[in-house]
């Protein structure tokens, strides 16, 4: 089984998602998308497979989103893709592509929906939030 994570190691959500993938027994392909941005065709496919629009896949916080006017009416997907190419930080993260589907893993536990082995045992996020308790029950 091949799993790919579009990862930002500076992002806690991305680190938690990566840890859950690894705890499931899979060593994923890790694409540090700020260093190696995906091609526009890959972004379009990934976003569509996740059931999102390109507008919904853009990150606003801590990015040049507002300065570039990406929230204004009439912005096209071509303009969004050009902005992501120039500023990869605009692509929200982490995206995970797995045989069972593609997801924008926000919150990080969304990754469990696409893993072949979602029964990963107890898991606590970096911030102390328990996602799966000691009895293996997912906390909702």
C-alpha positions in Angstrom: 0.0 0.0 0.0 1.4 3.4 -1.0 0.5 6.5 1.0 1.8 10.0 0.2 1.6 12.9 2.6 2.1 16.5 1.4 3.8 17.6 4.6 5.1 20.7 6.3 7.4 19.6 9.2 6.8 23.0 10.9 3.0 22.3 11.2 1.8 20.4 14.2 -1.3 19.1 12.4 1.0 17.7 9.7 3.4 16.1 12.2 0.4 14.5 14.0 -0.9 13.1 10.7 2.4 11.7 9.8 2.8 10.1 13.2 -0.7 8.4 12.8 0.3 7.1 9.4 3.5 5.6 10.8 1.7 4.2 13.8 -0.6 2.4 11.4 2.4 0.4 10.1 3.0 2.4 6.9 6.1 4.4 6.0 4.6 7.0 3.6 6.2 8.9 0.8 6.8 12.3 2.4 6.7 15.2 0.1 7.8 18.4 1.8 5.6 20.5 -0.5 7.3 23.8 0.5 10.6 22.5 -0.9 9.1 20.4 -3.7 5.7 21.9 -4.7 3.4 19.6 -6.6 2.6 20.3 -10.2 -0.6 22.2 -10.9 -2.1 19.0 -12.4 -1.3 17.1 -9.2 -2.9 19.8 -7.1 -6.1 19.8 -9.2 -6.4 16.0 -9.0 -5.6 15.9 -5.3 -8.0 18.6 -4.4 -10.8 17.2 -6.5 -10.3 13.7 -5.2 -10.6 15.1 -1.7 -14.0 16.5 -2.6 -12.8 20.1 -2.3 -12.7 23.1 -4.5 -9.3 24.9 -5.1 -10.7 27.8 -3.2 -11.4 25.6 -0.1 -7.9 24.1 -0.3 -6.2 27.5 0.1 -4.7 28.3 3.5 -5.3 31.9 4.6 -3.6 32.1 8.0 0.1 33.0 7.9 0.1 33.3 4.1 -0.1 36.1 1.5 -3.7 35.1 0.8 -5.2 38.5 1.6 -2.3 40.5 0.1 -2.9 38.6 -3.2 -6.6 39.3 -3.1 -7.4 35.6 -3.3 -10.6 36.0 -1.3 -12.0 38.6 -3.7 -15.0 37.7 -6.0 -14.0 36.7 -9.5 -10.7 35.0 -8.6 -10.2 32.1 -11.0 -8.7 28.7 -10.4 -5.9 29.6 -12.8 -5.1 32.6 -10.6 -5.2 30.4 -7.5 -2.8 27.8 -9.1 -0.5 30.6 -10.2 -0.5 31.9 -6.6 0.2 28.4 -5.2 3.1 28.0 -7.7 4.6 31.3 -6.5 3.7 30.7 -2.8 3.4 27.0 -2.0 2.4 27.9 1.6 -1.0 28.8 0.2 -1.8 25.1 -0.3 -3.4 23.9 2.9 -1.9 20.9 4.6 -1.5 18.1 5.1 -3.0 16.4 2.1 -2.8 12.6 2.3 -3.2 10.4 -0.8 -3.9 6.7 0.0 -5.6 3.8 -1.8 -8.8 4.4 0.2 -9.0 8.1 -0.8 -7.5 11.5 -0.6 -8.1 13.9 2.3 -7.1 17.2 3.6 -6.3 16.1 7.1 -7.6 19.0 9.2 -8.0 17.9 11.9 -5.2 15.3 11.7 -7.4 12.4 12.7 -9.2 12.6 9.4 -6.3 10.5 8.1 -7.8 7.5 9.9 -10.6 7.4 7.3 -8.2 6.6 4.5 -5.7 4.2 6.2 -6.0 0.5 5.6 -5.3 0.0 9.3 -7.1 2.7 11.2 -6.8 0.7 14.5 -3.5 2.3 15.4 -3.8 1.9 19.1 -3.7 4.8 21.6 -2.7 8.1 20.1 -2.3 11.5 21.7 -1.5 14.6 19.7 1.5 16.8 20.4 -0.7 19.3 22.2 -2.0 16.5 24.6 -5.4 16.0 23.0 -6.2 12.3 23.2 -7.5 11.0 19.8 -7.6 7.3 20.7 -7.7 6.2 24.3 -5.8 3.3 26.0 -8.8 1.0 25.3 -8.5 1.8 21.5 -11.7 3.9 21.4 -11.6 6.9 19.2 -12.5 10.1 21.1 -15.0 12.2 19.1 
